[in-house]
């Protein structure tokens, strides 16, 4: 086959020039946007700060706990307890995550894990299976857990509070 064969397709002369101009404009636009983002992220002046002679000084503000991100701490391994006799279920397995906004409290929870697990195992093993079969019963157990955990934190000199108790698995057999 001859590569010089004319198939009757017309090639516009200016299409390569237009393509190069469009690519150059797109690259220029992307670099301008990237530069603006870099300036915003790396600049010394941030919202809520004021300029002084010595540089940038942050205004004093009261830090509200709700402004801190939520931190979730798993209590591992999952809890496995025998339930009181007389119910339909004999055993319960529960996975638990705790939510706080205080990094120091997460360290406290890790350090005091044996004490926390002991108290929660005692609490779980005293639950009647009939009370835990509906959502309301599980929510009551979560509220009891939160109260027990916050009491441990206060009694042991921890700072902050447990804001949420979440079941990540819940099985009764």
LINTAZI-V300366 format. One record per residue. N is the residue number from 1. RES is the residue in one small letter. OMEGA is omega as a letter, one per 20 degrees, with the letter a starting at -180 (* if undefined). NEAR is the number of other ideal C-beta (glycine too) atoms within 10 Angstrom. Layout:
n={N & N}
res={RES & RES}
omega={OMEGA & OMEGA}
near={NEAR & NEAR}
This chain:
n={1 & 2 & 3 & 4 & 5 & 6 & 7 & 8 & 9 & 10 & 11 & 12 & 13 & 14 & 15 & 16 & 17 & 18 & 19 & 20 & 21 & 22 & 23 & 24 & 25 & 26 & 27 & 28 & 29 & 30 & 31 & 32 & 33 & 34 & 35 & 36 & 37 & 38 & 39 & 40 & 41 & 42 & 43 & 44 & 45 & 46 & 47 & 48 & 49 & 50 & 51 & 52 & 53 & 54 & 55 & 56 & 57 & 58 & 59 & 60 & 61 & 62 & 63 & 64 & 65 & 66 & 67 & 68 & 69 & 70 & 71 & 72 & 73 & 74 & 75 & 76 & 77 & 78 & 79 & 80 & 81 & 82 & 83 & 84 & 85 & 86 & 87 & 88 & 89 & 90 & 91 & 92 & 93 & 94 & 95 & 96 & 97 & 98 & 99 & 100 & 101 & 102 & 103 & 104 & 105 & 106 & 107 & 108 & 109 & 110 & 111 & 112 & 113 & 114 & 115 & 116 & 117 & 118 & 119 & 120 & 121 & 122 & 123 & 124 & 125 & 126 & 127 & 128 & 129 & 130 & 131 & 132 & 133 & 134 & 135 & 136 & 137 & 138 & 139 & 140 & 141 & 142 & 143 & 144 & 145 & 146 & 147 & 148 & 149 & 150 & 151 & 152 & 153 & 154 & 155 & 156 & 157 & 158 & 159 & 160 & 161 & 162 & 163 & 164 & 165 & 166 & 167 & 168 & 169 & 170 & 171 & 172 & 173}
res={x & x & x & x & x & x & x & x & x & x & x & x & x & x & x & x & x & x & x & x & x & x & x & x & x & x & x & x & x & x & x & x & x & x & x & x & x & x & x & x & x & x & x & x & x & x & x & x & x & x & x & x & x & x & x & x & x & x & x & x & x & x & x & x & x & x & x & x & x & x & x & x & x & x & x & x & x & x & x & x & x & x & x & x & x & x & x & x & x & x & x & x & x & x & x & x & x & x & x & x & x & x & x & x & x & x & x & x & x & x & x & x & x & x & x & x & x & x & x & x & x & x & x & x & x & x & x & x & x & x & x & x & x & x & x & x & x & x & x & x & x & x & x & x & x & x & x & x & x & x & x & x & x & x & x & x & x & x & x & x & x & x & x & x & x & x & x & x & x & x & x & x & x}
omega={a & a & r & a & a & a & r & r & a & r & r & a & a & a & r & r & r & a & r & r & r & r & r & r & r & r & r & r & r & r & r & r & r & r & r & r & r & r & a & a & a & a & a & a & a & r & r & r & a & a & r & a & a & a & a & r & r & r & r & r & r & a & r & a & a & r & r & r & r & r & a & a & r & r & a & i & r & r & r & a & r & r & r & a & r & r & r & a & a & a & r & r & a & r & a & r & r & r & r & r & a & r & r & r & r & r & r & a & r & a & a & a & r & r & a & a & r & a & a & r & r & r & a & a & r & a & r & a & r & a & a & a & r & a & a & r & r & r & r & r & r & r & r & r & a & r & r & a & r & r & r & a & a & a & a & r & r & r & a & r & r & a & a & r & a & r & r & r & a & a & r & r & *}
near={3 & 5 & 4 & 4 & 6 & 6 & 4 & 4 & 5 & 5 & 6 & 8 & 7 & 8 & 9 & 10 & 10 & 10 & 10 & 10 & 11 & 10 & 10 & 10 & 10 & 10 & 10 & 10 & 10 & 10 & 10 & 10 & 10 & 10 & 10 & 10 & 10 & 10 & 9 & 9 & 7 & 7 & 9 & 8 & 10 & 9 & 4 & 8 & 13 & 9 & 10 & 8 & 5 & 6 & 9 & 12 & 11 & 9 & 7 & 5 & 8 & 5 & 7 & 8 & 11 & 8 & 9 & 13 & 6 & 10 & 16 & 12 & 18 & 13 & 21 & 11 & 9 & 14 & 18 & 12 & 16 & 11 & 20 & 11 & 6 & 8 & 15 & 10 & 15 & 12 & 12 & 19 & 15 & 23 & 16 & 23 & 14 & 21 & 14 & 23 & 17 & 19 & 12 & 11 & 21 & 16 & 12 & 21 & 24 & 11 & 12 & 17 & 13 & 8 & 13 & 23 & 15 & 12 & 16 & 21 & 14 & 11 & 17 & 21 & 13 & 11 & 21 & 13 & 18 & 12 & 13 & 21 & 14 & 10 & 8 & 10 & 15 & 16 & 12 & 14 & 19 & 15 & 11 & 16 & 22 & 17 & 13 & 17 & 25 & 15 & 11 & 19 & 21 & 11 & 9 & 12 & 7 & 20 & 10 & 19 & 15 & 22 & 17 & 12 & 21 & 12 & 14 & 12 & 10 & 14 & 12 & 16 & 10}
